[in-house]
């Protein structure tokens, strides 16, 4: 269950990593800073709609299980239009909020202008991304994980191929010299948009060709909102938890801005690598959630306890393995992103220390999935808030005042260690209590 989800999530975020590699080749600190200023804004929107997609997956899967495909198709049609309407409101608020956001981050005038251009081209493709996320949630509800992963991985390959033509004036590839448009960072935004549009068209084609269990009702009836309510009930807490990751990135970027664009670029490089550790853990979390939920509903509390233990160990082992790979290849990976020696030194310090926390973050996320499987959604939000906002940001601020830029690099690992102890103790206590109850009953 985890593997297709993992591949799809990692492919989706690889779009941004590829852009970071190409833009880093421009050799300008301001260009890399643009991605670091602009991406959190895009990520906040993406996180919200991705959370709604998870809610869509949950609600439509229950409808399918109950043989109520007509209700599922109505809810799917409604949620697509509702999400597009929410994005339209966000676009209207963008001119008011963006200048304040960039002023808060202390972006220079040139960087602010480039960030506007980058986001404009990204937002052009956002409606397609929303449709893709909504229809993708329905595909997951059907159990069709492979089709969604194929679309997402295809988008990455397309981006790798077309981005150089949009970003560079001249570049060398496949033993040949090529000529491009030379649009710089706004070309990176256009490349991501192009890839997302083509991936969305692939998913839409599946529905148009009748290769899906559910049909996409483009103009649904609006006589009731039962399905939409169920989607938001599950999706909103998930959205908030994912949005907190973007908010934390904004706050850390703000702290890094006190030390200049090189510090911002270093945090951005390290942050993109951190995301690669989060998404495998989220994929495992989805599997843990499902198995815990099924066995909890069947009152097989011994299986719940076994699933929790195996899930925690699997997540920790997987993320630790990833951390070892990143640590061993950290010099080469960072050099791919940027050739500035000052940026590379700071990014190297950040990545080297952050690797220590990957396994701990995996345990945190898997624990949250287990709680959700037990029907308890708030622990996920609580643990995420505790780790990112209550501990990471204040500790980063205090350490940066005391020891400078590198103080920002220690805070996430400290937060991960504290919240891991809390999460595991809380979860194992809950599961053991369930097991004792059934033992006493027997």
N, C-alpha and C positions, 0 to 999 in steps of 0.2 A: 504493500500500500504506500509506503513512504517513498520508494525510489522515483516513480513518475512525478510525484508532487515535488520532490527535492530537485529533480532535473528542471522542471518547469520554473520553479521559484528562482533557482540559480541562473537560469537562462534570462529571466526577466531582468534581474539586477545586473547581469553581464553587459546589458546595453549601456548602462552608465559607466561601467568599468572600462569598456572599449573606448567610449568617448573620452574618458580620463587619460587613457594611454595616448590617443591621437592628439588631444589638445596639449598634453604635456610635451609633445614633440614640437610644438610651436616655439618652445623655448622662452616663453614670457610668463613671469610669475602671475601677472594679472589675469592671464587666460585661464590658468589652473584655478585661481581664486574665484573666477566667474562660476565655474562648475560647482565649487564648494558653497558659494552664496546661493546659486540658483537651484541646485538639486534638492536641498531640503524643502523648498516650496513645492516643487513637483512631487517630492516624496510624500508630503503631508496629504496632498490630494489623492495620490495613488493609494496610500495606506487607508484612507477613508473608504474609497470605492472598493479596495480589495477586501476590507472588512465586511462590507455589504455583500460582496461576492461569496464570502464564507457563509453569511446568513442565508443567501440564496441557495447555496449548496445544501444547507441543513433543512430548510423549509421544503424545498422541492423534493429532496430525498424522502422526507416523511410522506409527502403527497403521493409519490410514486409507490412507496411501500403500501399505502392505503388504497392503491388502485384509483386514485383521483387525479388522473393526468389532466383533465380539463381545468381543475383548479390550479395545478402546477403551471400550465401554459398561460393562464390568465395572470398569475402572479409574476411570471417571467416577463410577459409583455408590459405589465405595469411598472416593474422595478427598473426596466431599461429607460422608460420615459422619465420616471422620477429622478433617477441618477443624472440624466442629461439636464433636467431642470435645475438640479442642485449645482451642477457645473456652470450653468448659465449665470446663476447668482454669483458664484465665485469669480467669474470673468468680470461681472459688473463691479465687484468690490476690489478687483485687482489694481486699478489705477489709484485707488485711495490708500490701500494698504502697502503696496510695494515700496514706495518712496520711504515710508516710515520704517519698514523692515530693513532696508539697506542702510538707512541712517543709524538705526540701532546697532547694526553690525560694523559701522564705521567704514563702509566701503568707499573707496575713492571715486571721484566723478567719472573717470574713464571706466573703472570696473563696474560701477552702477549702470552705465549706459550699455556695456557689453552684456551684463546680466539681463537687462530688459530684452535685448535682442534674442538672447539664448532662450529665455522663457517663452517669448512670443512664438517662436518656431516650435517649441515643445507643446505649447497649448493648442496649436493648430491640430495636432493629432490626438489630443486628449479625448474628444468625443468617440473616436474609434477605439481607444483604449477602454473607455467605459463600456461600450458595447461588447468588447472582447471579454472583459471581466465578468459581466453579467451572464453572457452566453456560456462562458467558461465555467461559471458556478453551476449552471444547469448540466453541463457535460460531466462534471464531477458527481453531481447527484445521480446521474445515470450509471456512474462507474466507469465512464469513458475517460480515464486519466491520460491515455496514450495520445489521443488526438490533441488535447490541450497542450501537452508537453511538446508535441511535434510543432505546433504553431509557434510556441514561445522560443524553441531552439532555432527554428527557421528564421525568426526575427533577428536573433543574434548574428547568424551567418550573413544575413542581408546587410545588417549594420556594419559588420566588419568589411564587407566589400564596397559599400557605397560611401561610407563616411569619409575616406581619404579624398574622394572626388569633390565633396562639398567643403571640406576643411582646408585643404592645401592648394596652393597654386601649382606647384610641381612636387612630385614625389616618386620614389623608386620602389618598385614591387615586382616580384616574379621575374627579376633580371631585366626589367624594362623601365624606361622613364615615362611617367604619365603626367598629363596636365589636368588640373582640376579648376574649380570655381574660385578657390581661395577665400572662402567666406569665414574662416576661423571658427570661433566658438558658436556663432549662429548656424554655421554649417553642421556643427555637431548636433544641435537641436533639430535641424531639418533631417539629418540622417536617422536619428532615433524615431522621429515622426514617420518617416517613410517605412521603416521596418515595422512599426506598430500597425500602420495602416494595412500593409500586406498580410501581416499575421491575422488581423481582424477579418480581412476578406477571405482568408482560408477557413476560418471558423464559420463565417456566414455561409460560405459555399456548402459546408456540411449540412446546415439546416435547410438551405434551399434545395439541395439534392435529396432530401428525405432520408439522410443517413443517421439521423438521431431519433431517439425514442420520443422525445418531446418536440412539438412544433413551436416555432417562434411566432406568436400572434403579435403582429406589428401594431395593430390597432385594437387593443383589448377593451372589454367593457369595464366601466368604472362604477358599477353598482355596489360593490363592496370592496373592502381592503383587508380581508382576513389574511391572505397570504403575505401582503406587504408588511402587516403588523408583525407576523411571525418572523419575517426576514430581518426587520429592524431590531427585534427583541434579541436575536442572536448576533446580528452583525454589528450593532453599535458598540457594545463592549469590546469586541474584537478590534473595531476601528480605532477606538480610543487607545487601546494598548499599543497598536502599531503606530499611531500618530505620536505617541510619547517618544518613540525612537527618533522620529524626525525633530521633535521639539528639543530632545537632548542634544542632537547634532547641531541645531541652531545655537543653543546655549554654549556648547563647547566651542563652536566656531567664533562666537562672540568673545569668549575668553581668549582664544588664540589670536584674535584680531589685535589685542593689546600688544602683541609681540611682532606684528607685521604680517605681510602676505606670505612670507616663507613659512611661518608657523601655521597659518590657515591651510596652505597647500599640504603641509605634512600631516595635519589632522585629517584632511580630506582623503589623502592616499590611504592612511591607516584605517579610516572609517569605511572605505569601500571594501577593504579586505575583511573587516569585522563583519560586514553584511554577509559575506560568503560563509561565515560560521553560524550566523543566525538562521539562515534558511534551511540547511539540513536539519537543524534542531526543530524548526517549525514543522517540517515534514514528519519527523519522528513523533512529535507532539500530536499530530493529527491521528496517527495510528494508535498511540497510547489512549487518546481520548475515545476512539471508537471501541477498542477492546475493553477498556475499563467500563465504559457505558453499557455495553452489551452484557457483561458479566455482573455488573452491579444491578441491572434491571432483572437479571435472572437469579439474583441473590447467591451467586457463586463467589462469595467473598474471598475464598482461598485463591481463586483465579484472579480476582482483583489485586490481591496482595502480590501474587506472582508477576502479573503484568506490570505493576508499578515498579517492582525491583528490576525486572528485565529492561523496562523502558528507561529507567534512570541510568542503568549500566550501559545500555546501548548508546544513549545520547552522549554520555560522558566519554565513552570509548571512541565514538565517531568524531566528536569535536576535538578530542585530544589528538587523534590521528591527523586531522586537518591542521591543527596547531603545529605539529612536528614538521609537516610538509612546508607550511608557511615559514616557520623559523629557519629551516634548512635552506630555503630558497629566497630568503628575505632580501638579500643584496640584489639578486637578479630581478626579482619582482619589482622592487622599488626603482631600480634603474630603468625598467621598462616605462614606468609612469613619468619619470622626470630625470633630467641630467644635471640639474642644479645641485652642486655639492652641499650647499647649506641646507636646502630642502631635504636632500637625501639623508643627511646626518640626523636631522630631527625625525624624519619619517622612520628611519632605521631604529632609533631609540624607542619610538612609539610602538612599532610593530613587534620588536623584540620583547617588550614587556607585556603587551596585550595578549600575546600568544599564551601566556600563563593562565589567562582567564577564560579561554575558549571552552574548555571542558566544564568549568563552573557554570557558564552561561547555558550550556546544553542541559545541565541538570535543572536549572531554574525553569527553562522553557518546558521541558518534559514534565516537571512537577505541575506546572500550570495546566497542561493537557489532562493530566490525571484528575485534577480537581474539577475541570470542566466535565469530564466523563462521569464524575460523581454528582453532577447537576449543580456544581458550585462555580459560578462564573466570576465572582468577585475576586477570588485569590489571584487569578491571572492579572487582573488590573492592579491589585494591591502590590503584588511582587514586582511588577514592571515599574510602577510608580516609585516604590521604595528603592529599587536598584538605580533607576535613571535620574530621578529628580530629587529624592530625599537624601541620597548618599552621594552619588557621582558628582553632581554639580557643586554642592557646597564644599565637598572635599577637594575637588579640582580648583575651585576658587581660592581656598585657603592655601593649598600647596603652591599654586602659581604665585601667590603673594610672597611666599617664603623662599621658594627655590627657583622661581622663574618658569619658563616655558615647559620644561620637562616635568614640572609638577602636574601638568594636565594629563600626562601619560600614565600616572600611577593610579589615579582615582577610579577608573572603571574596574580594575582588577580588585581593588579593595572592596568596592561595592558588590561585585560578583561573589566574593568570598563570604561576606556577611549575609547576603540574601540567600545563598545556597544553604548555609547552615539553618536559617529560619525555614526555608521551603521544605527541605528534607525532613527536619524534625516535625514540622506541622503535618506534612503529608503522611509520614510513617505512623504518627500518632493517630491520625484519622483512620487509616486503613487497619491498623492493629485493633482499634476500638471496634470496627465492624467485624473483624474476625473473632474477637472475644465474645461479641454478642451472639453470633451464630453458634459458637462453641458452647456457650451457656445454654442456648436453646436446645441443643442436642443432648 
